[in-house]
Amino acid sequence: MKRVFSGVQPTGNIHLGNYLGALRQFVELQEDNQCIYCIVDMHAITVPQDPETLRKHTLDVAALYLAIGIDPKKSIVFVQSDVSGHAELSWILTCSSYTGELSRMTQFKDKSKNKESAPAGLFTYPILMAADILLYDTDVVPVGNDQKQHIELCRDIAGRINSRFPDTFVMPEGRFLKAGARIMALDDPTKKMSKSAENIHSRISLLDEPSKIKKSIMKATTDSEGVIRFDAENKPGISNLLNIYSVLSGITVEDLEKRYKGSGYGTFKKDLVDVTVEALAPIKARYEEIRSSQMLIDTLKDGAERADAIAQKTMTRVKENFGLGLK
Ligand code: AQP
């Protein structure tokens, strides 16, 4: 069995990008692998968070994990800050990382753009992500393709440490989906869909009401050509909507192009609203039930204990190799 690890930041409600790019894989992978899924609240504080809202979002994301089909009997589900090994290993990895490689990370460049100064945590974010992955001897990391660069950095750091201290870390591989690996913002299809973007109509959250889904899709930016055709470079808006439609419905983009030949964007968008509302309705119903249950808290407590037991074994090995602490 391979070990799978991934996480989501509790920075707002999970949107279609998170779901289609990453979380969809979480469910299918738990059938044949040992999966560990985390709510990465320590990543969330790389930008200022209101404490009460952060705690609420942490439970919201955990409930959504279970609502989309992650089964706590098969997978470990827990909150990152409940396992101290993440912070501990992160420091050790920081000492084997370079400012040059961190400053090449596009996510850091995007998030610090136009700011006079950025929190150091935003700069070292990919190191904490590497610690999350390496702490569990992870083989496979299912993520959206915006995380490719961070996975590469994680592999570089692990390789560097392994060449000094052999077999310290398992070398992880990213797992990226072909369709849906990068869902773009509805209002600006040149940017990725994001939880923290200001315009709520730039994204569809898994818990959005049908009326909000309708408004966001009908407002989505397209082009003036009026032809439903996939061309990500020249027609990013309609291509993004085709992509979303295809993944949610299981109909290929080619078949959708044929089906909507001669139709206008309005007809296509109305159908996409129906497909989206239908796909999200069962998730929303399960979420409401789980979010208010004691089972959610019990699952996270149990998950943290199980995760911590694995993390402690790794930390013992790492500290021994680095000569840290008493023998
Ligand atoms: N637009 C996207 N398309 C496909 N996959 C995506 N992911 C994020 N956005 C898209 C994938 O979702 C997983 C969880 O992401 P995250 O919450 O850890 O952080 P993020 O990538 O920074 O996501 P957001 O929504 O943009 O959050 P904020 O706005 O808080 O920064 C990851 O696997 C990611 O690849």
Residues whose N, C-alpha, C, O or C-beta is under 5 A from the ligand:
A	BS01	AQP	G7 V8 Q9 T11 G17 N18 G21 A22 P142 V143 G144 N145 D146 Q147 G180 A181 R182 I183 M184 K192 M193 S194 K195 S196 A197
